[in-house]
Structure formats: C-alpha cells, structure tokens
Amino acid sequence: MPARVDAIVVPGGQGDRIDAALKLAQQDRARYLVLSEGEFVPPQLCGTYVGSEAVLCFQPVPDTTQGEAEATAKLARQYGWHSIVLLTTPDQTWRAELRFRRCYSGSIYGVTTPLPLHLWPFMIAYQWAAAAKAELMNRSC
C-alpha cells in the first residue's frame, strides 16, 4: 500500500475489517473511508470523520461484491478517485480485486485482515464457487 490513496474501500464480509480500516484511517492514509453497509458496520460511523477522512457508507445493489464494485466505481467517478485500497480477508482478495478491476479503472491496492481459523473451510468453498461465477457467468461490470 502506498503512503496515501484516495479511498480505503471495505466490502462487507467476515474478519476484523472495520477495525483494520479505522486504524488505516487514523493514520491519515486516504481522503475517504468507504464502507459497504451491513451487519458489520456501526451505523453511527457513517457520515462522520475518522481523523481527517470522511466516512462514506453505501448499500450495494445487488448486495454482493459485484454491487460493491459498481457502487465504488460510481463514487470514484463522483469524487475523482485515482487510487483505492481494497481491504478484505485473504480468502476474498483475488475475487474482489477481479470484480473491482472490471468496474474501476484506477489503481487498486489489496490489504488484508486475518480471517478467523474456524471460518477457513467454509470460506474456501464459498470463494471457489463465487470465483467460478465471476469468471464464467458475470464477466462485466
């Protein structure tokens, strides 16, 4: 990850993503902290600031990684972003970057936060199926 990017984007999912994103935001690593709303996002965080970073929250439609990529691309056009950090867990990194690259033309830097060990068996199976879907069925933004 470079010293500074335009936005730190956090797709929904398992792992300690919000805390990791807040730590990066407190280090002033971006202008925006962008959170996909869901069960893991504290509602009082949306519309505030973490350090100097504005916190933007969105509800993806559809509520999938694809929807998150589309919403992020729209925000990037609106705010003129040229670089983002995509903060995921290791199991989701490859597929999330694939989805986001199809929608967003700027630089994408992947940063991961650990996935709890007990979730790995399920998430490996899930990510393989989701990756096959991304490669075979949903090939565009």
C-alpha positions as CSV (number, residue, x, y, z in Angstrom):
1,M,0.0,0.0,0.0
2,P,1.3,3.4,-0.8
3,A,1.6,6.1,1.8
4,R,-1.7,7.7,0.7
5,V,-4.6,6.8,-1.6
6,D,-7.9,8.5,-2.4
7,A,-10.1,6.0,-0.6
8,I,-10.0,2.9,1.6
9,V,-12.8,0.7,0.5
10,V,-14.2,-2.0,2.8
11,P,-16.5,-4.6,1.2
12,G,-18.8,-6.5,3.6
13,G,-17.7,-9.8,5.0
14,Q,-16.0,-11.7,7.7
15,G,-12.9,-10.8,9.6
16,D,-12.0,-7.7,11.5
17,R,-12.3,-5.3,8.5
18,I,-13.8,-2.3,10.3
19,D,-11.1,-2.1,13.0
20,A,-8.3,-2.5,10.4
21,A,-9.9,0.2,8.2
22,L,-10.2,2.5,11.2
23,K,-6.5,2.0,12.0
24,L,-5.6,3.0,8.5
25,A,-7.9,6.0,8.6
26,Q,-6.4,7.2,11.9
27,Q,-3.0,7.1,10.2
28,D,-4.4,9.5,7.5
29,R,-3.8,7.1,4.7
30,A,-6.7,8.4,2.5
31,R,-9.2,11.1,2.0
32,Y,-12.2,8.8,2.3
33,L,-13.1,5.7,4.2
34,V,-15.8,3.8,2.3
35,L,-17.9,1.1,3.9
36,S,-20.4,-1.3,2.4
37,E,-23.2,-1.1,4.8
38,G,-24.3,-4.3,6.5
39,E,-24.3,-6.1,9.8
40,F,-20.6,-5.3,10.5
41,V,-20.8,-1.5,10.1
42,P,-21.7,0.5,13.2
43,P,-24.4,2.9,11.9
44,Q,-23.1,5.8,13.9
45,L,-19.9,5.7,11.9
46,C,-21.5,6.6,8.6
47,G,-21.4,10.3,7.7
48,T,-18.7,11.1,10.3
49,Y,-14.9,11.5,10.2
50,V,-12.1,9.3,11.3
51,G,-9.2,11.6,11.7
52,S,-9.4,13.7,8.5
53,E,-11.1,11.0,6.5
54,A,-14.7,11.4,5.6
55,V,-16.7,8.1,6.2
56,L,-18.9,7.3,3.2
57,C,-21.3,4.3,3.5
58,F,-23.4,2.8,0.8
59,Q,-25.9,-0.1,0.4
60,P,-24.8,-2.1,-2.7
61,V,-27.4,-3.2,-5.2
62,P,-27.2,-6.1,-5.6
63,D,-25.9,-6.8,-2.1
64,T,-22.8,-8.7,-3.4
65,T,-19.2,-8.0,-4.2
66,Q,-20.3,-7.1,-7.7
67,G,-22.7,-4.5,-6.3
68,E,-20.0,-3.1,-4.1
69,A,-17.6,-2.8,-7.1
70,E,-20.3,-0.9,-9.1
71,A,-21.1,1.4,-6.2
72,T,-17.4,2.1,-5.6
73,A,-16.9,2.9,-9.3
74,K,-19.8,5.4,-9.1
75,L,-18.3,7.0,-6.0
76,A,-14.9,7.1,-7.7
77,R,-16.3,9.0,-10.7
78,Q,-18.2,11.4,-8.4
79,Y,-15.2,12.2,-6.2
80,G,-12.4,11.9,-8.8
81,W,-10.5,9.0,-7.2
82,H,-7.5,7.5,-9.0
83,S,-6.4,5.0,-6.3
84,I,-8.1,2.9,-3.7
85,V,-7.1,0.3,-1.1
86,L,-9.4,-2.6,-1.1
87,L,-9.5,-4.1,2.4
88,T,-10.7,-7.7,2.5
89,T,-9.7,-11.0,4.1
90,P,-7.2,-13.3,2.3
91,D,-9.8,-15.6,1.0
92,Q,-11.7,-12.8,-0.8
93,T,-8.8,-10.8,-2.1
94,W,-8.4,-12.3,-5.6
95,R,-12.1,-12.3,-6.5
96,A,-12.8,-8.9,-5.0
97,E,-9.9,-7.4,-7.0
98,L,-11.2,-9.1,-10.1
99,R,-14.7,-7.6,-9.6
100,F,-13.4,-4.1,-8.8
101,R,-11.0,-4.0,-11.7
102,R,-13.9,-4.6,-14.1
103,C,-15.7,-1.5,-12.8
104,Y,-12.9,0.8,-11.6
105,S,-10.0,1.9,-13.8
106,G,-7.8,3.4,-11.1
107,S,-5.1,1.8,-9.1
108,I,-6.2,-0.9,-6.6
109,Y,-4.0,-1.9,-3.7
110,G,-5.1,-5.0,-1.8
111,V,-4.8,-5.1,2.0
112,T,-6.0,-8.0,4.1
113,T,-7.0,-8.5,7.7
114,P,-7.0,-12.1,9.1
115,L,-9.9,-14.4,8.8
116,P,-10.6,-16.5,11.9
117,L,-9.3,-20.0,11.5
118,H,-12.6,-21.7,12.1
119,L,-14.1,-19.9,9.1
120,W,-11.5,-21.0,6.5
121,P,-13.1,-24.3,5.4
122,F,-16.4,-22.7,4.6
123,M,-14.9,-19.6,3.1
124,I,-12.6,-21.6,0.8
125,A,-15.5,-23.5,-0.6
126,Y,-17.6,-20.3,-0.9
127,Q,-14.8,-18.3,-2.6
128,W,-14.1,-21.0,-5.1
129,A,-17.8,-21.1,-6.1
130,A,-18.0,-17.3,-6.2
131,A,-14.8,-17.1,-8.2
132,A,-16.1,-19.6,-10.8
133,K,-19.3,-17.5,-11.1
134,A,-17.2,-14.3,-11.5
135,E,-15.1,-15.9,-14.2
136,L,-17.8,-17.8,-16.1
137,M,-21.1,-16.0,-15.7
138,N,-20.6,-12.4,-14.7
139,R,-17.7,-11.2,-16.7
140,S,-18.5,-7.5,-16.9
141,C,-19.1,-4.6,-14.6
